[in-house]
Amino acid sequence: MSSNRFPVALAAAVLAMTAAPVACAAPAKPAPPDGVRLLGERTLPWATTFQGTAVGGLSGVDHDPRTGRWVFLSDDRSEQDPARFYTADVEVRPDGLGAWTLTGTHPFRRPDGATYPPISAGDGTTVDPEEIRFDPWSHDVWWTSEGERDPLLIDPSIRSAAPDGSFRAELPLAPNLAHRPDSGPRRNESLESLAFAAGGSLVVDAVESALLQDGDPPTTEHGALSRITVQDRGGRVLSQHAYPVDPVFAESDGEPGDNGIASLLAAGDDRYLVLERAYVEGVGNSVRIYEADLRGSDDVQDVPSLRDAPVRPVHKRLLADLSSFGLGTVDNVEGLAWGPRLPTGERTLALVSDNNFSPTQTTQLIVLALR
């Protein structure tokens, strides 16, 4: 996606994280990090419609620096309307965030030209879109689907589409990411993340949490090891790395909370920005952005299970905690993308929240500026 180096001025503001999972209590509200400022936030009203579709479930965002075009991905599994993405204009200024205007919508299409059906169709072609990226080598978009486990086993996928949503191709995935009865990603904890690296020659994905064979998902007592996979554009797996997901940040009186990787973004030199999004019933969301460095971590593509394996995981450092910026709300943020560079020299970072098509949640665009 980009070979730009991580901002040097943030080095003093980041927090070194150990690889070992540790128990944690609800954290105190952090101070805003040096070198990162909030440009602004915008929300779309509940029940917004556009070109005959229900706007919601926005779980992916990307910006094309060549054209200035923005895209937003809906994670609608063709239950409201056919699985789709939106194009948009976003006014990003040095002094703040201006208008957020949708400009078009396009359904994703199967190789036969048909739109993807809901799970009730029962034909095994349902998709659960999560992440979208512009191809640095073309004007196509690439997108992930989490697949399904119940009532059908449908593998996760990475596919590419033309600007109008027409099917281009599907990337072969690492074998251990396939949905099998006792292995592979957990339901709704699969391919949330996708990034291009090394100028577009590498395709990098991450599963949200631990694979079934790799151990339990995060709790308040321990974190978990997810997997980040690096492939070439033909699908050959070059390496796979264990990423330490944080423990859940607070206890719940209801359903157990969760935490996982919601998005991934290339930051240069085998480094990535990783968006960890947690939710605890009755408490709310915790959203943190980390810098993850793959250098020095083990290649675990041939390790059958990470449960008790003595592997060196990815090292990560905290960049920002969204609770420190005084936002109107910190909701279910799932999308992360580099925005345009400002005349000040700052890079911008855009985040979008998925409202789950619920009137109690928010469709929110947040833009940060990084020195």
NORCOR-V953727 format. One record per residue. N is the residue number from 1. RES is the residue in three letters. D_CENTER is the distance of its C-alpha to the mean C-alpha in Angstrom with 1 decimal. Layout:
# NORCOR-V953727
((N:RES:D_CENTER) (N:RES:D_CENTER))
This chain:
# NORCOR-V953727
((1:MET:14.6) (2:SER:16.8) (3:SER:19.3) (4:ASN:19.6) (5:ARG:20.1) (6:PHE:18.5) (7:PRO:20.7) (8:VAL:23.8) (9:ALA:24.9) (10:LEU:22.0) (11:ALA:23.4) (12:ALA:25.7) (13:ALA:23.1) (14:VAL:20.7) (15:LEU:21.3) (16:ALA:21.8) (17:MET:20.3) (18:THR:22.3) (19:ALA:21.1) (20:ALA:23.1) (21:PRO:21.6) (22:VAL:23.7) (23:ALA:24.6) (24:CYS:23.7) (25:ALA:25.0) (26:ALA:23.4) (27:PRO:23.0) (28:ALA:25.1) (29:LYS:23.6) (30:PRO:22.8) (31:ALA:24.2) (32:PRO:22.2) (33:PRO:21.7) (34:ASP:24.1) (35:GLY:22.9) (36:VAL:20.1) (37:ARG:21.1) (38:LEU:19.9) (39:LEU:20.8) (40:GLY:20.4) (41:GLU:18.7) (42:ARG:19.4) (43:THR:19.2) (44:LEU:20.2) (45:PRO:22.9) (46:TRP:22.6) (47:ALA:23.8) (48:THR:23.1) (49:THR:24.0) (50:PHE:23.8) (51:GLN:25.9) (52:GLY:26.6) (53:THR:23.0) (54:ALA:21.5) (55:VAL:18.8) (56:GLY:16.1) (57:GLY:13.0) (58:LEU:11.0) (59:SER:7.4) (60:GLY:6.6) (61:VAL:8.9) (62:ASP:10.7) (63:HIS:14.3) (64:ASP:17.0) (65:PRO:19.3) (66:ARG:22.1) (67:THR:22.5) (68:GLY:20.8) (69:ARG:19.1) (70:TRP:15.9) (71:VAL:14.0) (72:PHE:12.1) (73:LEU:11.0) (74:SER:12.6) (75:ASP:11.8) (76:ASP:15.6) (77:ARG:17.0) (78:SER:20.1) (79:GLU:21.5) (80:GLN:21.9) (81:ASP:22.1) (82:PRO:21.1) (83:ALA:17.4) (84:ARG:16.8) (85:PHE:15.2) (86:TYR:16.8) (87:THR:18.1) (88:ALA:18.9) (89:ASP:20.8) (90:VAL:19.6) (91:GLU:22.4) (92:VAL:21.3) (93:ARG:24.5) (94:PRO:25.5) (95:ASP:26.9) (96:GLY:24.1) (97:LEU:21.8) (98:GLY:23.8) (99:ALA:23.5) (100:TRP:20.4) (101:THR:22.0) (102:LEU:20.8) (103:THR:22.9) (104:GLY:22.2) (105:THR:20.6) (106:HIS:20.5) (107:PRO:20.2) (108:PHE:18.8) (109:ARG:21.9) (110:ARG:23.0) (111:PRO:25.3) (112:ASP:28.3) (113:GLY:27.1) (114:ALA:26.6) (115:THR:23.6) (116:TYR:21.6) (117:PRO:23.5) (118:PRO:22.6) (119:ILE:22.8) (120:SER:26.4) (121:ALA:27.5) (122:GLY:27.5) (123:ASP:27.3) (124:GLY:24.1) (125:THR:22.3) (126:THR:20.0) (127:VAL:16.3) (128:ASP:13.4) (129:PRO:11.0) (130:GLU:7.2) (131:GLU:5.9) (132:ILE:8.8) (133:ARG:10.5) (134:PHE:14.1) (135:ASP:16.3) (136:PRO:18.1) (137:TRP:21.2) (138:SER:21.6) (139:HIS:20.7) (140:ASP:18.8) (141:VAL:15.2) (142:TRP:13.2) (143:TRP:10.9) (144:THR:9.8) (145:SER:11.6) (146:GLU:11.6) (147:GLY:15.4) (148:GLU:17.8) (149:ARG:20.2) (150:ASP:22.6) (151:PRO:25.0) (152:LEU:24.1) (153:LEU:22.4) (154:ILE:20.1) (155:ASP:18.1) (156:PRO:14.5) (157:SER:14.4) (158:ILE:13.3) (159:ARG:15.6) (160:SER:16.8) (161:ALA:18.6) (162:ALA:21.1) (163:PRO:20.7) (164:ASP:22.4) (165:GLY:20.1) (166:SER:22.7) (167:PHE:21.8) (168:ARG:22.0) (169:ALA:21.0) (170:GLU:19.0) (171:LEU:18.0) (172:PRO:19.6) (173:LEU:17.3) (174:ALA:18.4) (175:PRO:21.0) (176:ASN:19.8) (177:LEU:16.6) (178:ALA:19.0) (179:HIS:19.7) (180:ARG:23.1) (181:PRO:25.1) (182:ASP:24.8) (183:SER:22.0) (184:GLY:18.5) (185:PRO:15.3) (186:ARG:16.1) (187:ARG:16.0) (188:ASN:12.7) (189:GLU:11.2) (190:SER:10.6) (191:LEU:8.4) (192:GLU:4.9) (193:SER:4.1) (194:LEU:6.9) (195:ALA:9.1) (196:PHE:12.8) (197:ALA:15.1) (198:ALA:18.9) (199:GLY:19.4) (200:GLY:17.8) (201:SER:19.7) (202:LEU:17.0) (203:VAL:14.0) (204:VAL:11.5) (205:ASP:9.2) (206:ALA:8.4) (207:VAL:9.4) (208:GLU:8.4) (209:SER:12.1) (210:ALA:15.5) (211:LEU:16.9) (212:LEU:20.0) (213:GLN:22.2) (214:ASP:20.6) (215:GLY:21.5) (216:ASP:20.7) (217:PRO:17.5) (218:PRO:17.5) (219:THR:20.3) (220:THR:22.1) (221:GLU:24.2) (222:HIS:21.8) (223:GLY:18.3) (224:ALA:17.2) (225:LEU:16.4) (226:SER:13.4) (227:ARG:13.6) (228:ILE:12.1) (229:THR:14.0) (230:VAL:15.5) (231:GLN:17.4) (232:ASP:19.7) (233:ARG:19.5) (234:GLY:22.0) (235:GLY:19.9) (236:ARG:22.0) (237:VAL:20.2) (238:LEU:21.0) (239:SER:19.7) (240:GLN:17.5) (241:HIS:16.9) (242:ALA:16.7) (243:TYR:14.2) (244:PRO:15.7) (245:VAL:13.6) (246:ASP:15.6) (247:PRO:18.1) (248:VAL:17.8) (249:PHE:19.1) (250:ALA:21.9) (251:GLU:24.2) (252:SER:24.4) (253:ASP:27.6) (254:GLY:25.9) (255:GLU:23.2) (256:PRO:21.7) (257:GLY:18.5) (258:ASP:15.3) (259:ASN:12.5) (260:GLY:9.5) (261:ILE:6.4) (262:ALA:3.6) (263:SER:1.8) (264:LEU:5.2) (265:LEU:8.1) (266:ALA:11.8) (267:ALA:14.3) (268:GLY:17.4) (269:ASP:19.8) (270:ASP:17.5) (271:ARG:15.4) (272:TYR:11.7) (273:LEU:9.9) (274:VAL:7.7) (275:LEU:6.4) (276:GLU:8.4) (277:ARG:9.1) (278:ALA:12.5) (279:TYR:15.0) (280:VAL:18.8) (281:GLU:21.2) (282:GLY:23.7) (283:VAL:22.0) (284:GLY:18.7) (285:ASN:15.2) (286:SER:14.5) (287:VAL:11.6) (288:ARG:11.9) (289:ILE:10.8) (290:TYR:12.3) (291:GLU:13.8) (292:ALA:14.0) (293:ASP:17.0) (294:LEU:17.5) (295:ARG:21.2) (296:GLY:23.5) (297:SER:21.4) (298:ASP:22.8) (299:ASP:21.9) (300:VAL:21.5) (301:GLN:21.2) (302:ASP:24.8) (303:VAL:24.5) (304:PRO:24.8) (305:SER:23.7) (306:LEU:22.3) (307:ARG:24.0) (308:ASP:27.0) (309:ALA:26.4) (310:PRO:27.4) (311:VAL:24.5) (312:ARG:23.3) (313:PRO:19.6) (314:VAL:17.4) (315:HIS:18.6) (316:LYS:16.4) (317:ARG:17.5) (318:LEU:16.4) (319:LEU:15.9) (320:ALA:15.6) (321:ASP:15.7) (322:LEU:15.3) (323:SER:18.4) (324:SER:20.5) (325:PHE:20.3) (326:GLY:22.4) (327:LEU:20.0) (328:GLY:21.5) (329:THR:19.0) (330:VAL:15.8) (331:ASP:14.3) (332:ASN:11.3) (333:VAL:8.8) (334:GLU:5.3) (335:GLY:5.0) (336:LEU:6.2) (337:ALA:9.0) (338:TRP:12.5) (339:GLY:15.2) (340:PRO:18.9) (341:ARG:21.0) (342:LEU:23.6) (343:PRO:27.4) (344:THR:27.3) (345:GLY:25.4) (346:GLU:22.3) (347:ARG:18.9) (348:THR:16.7) (349:LEU:13.1) (350:ALA:11.7) (351:LEU:9.6) (352:VAL:9.8) (353:SER:10.6) (354:ASP:11.1) (355:ASN:14.8) (356:ASN:15.1) (357:PHE:18.2) (358:SER:20.0) (359:PRO:22.6) (360:THR:21.9) (361:GLN:18.4) (362:THR:17.3) (363:THR:15.6) (364:GLN:15.1) (365:LEU:14.3) (366:ILE:14.5) (367:VAL:15.5) (368:LEU:16.5) (369:ALA:18.9) (370:LEU:19.1) (371:ARG:22.5))
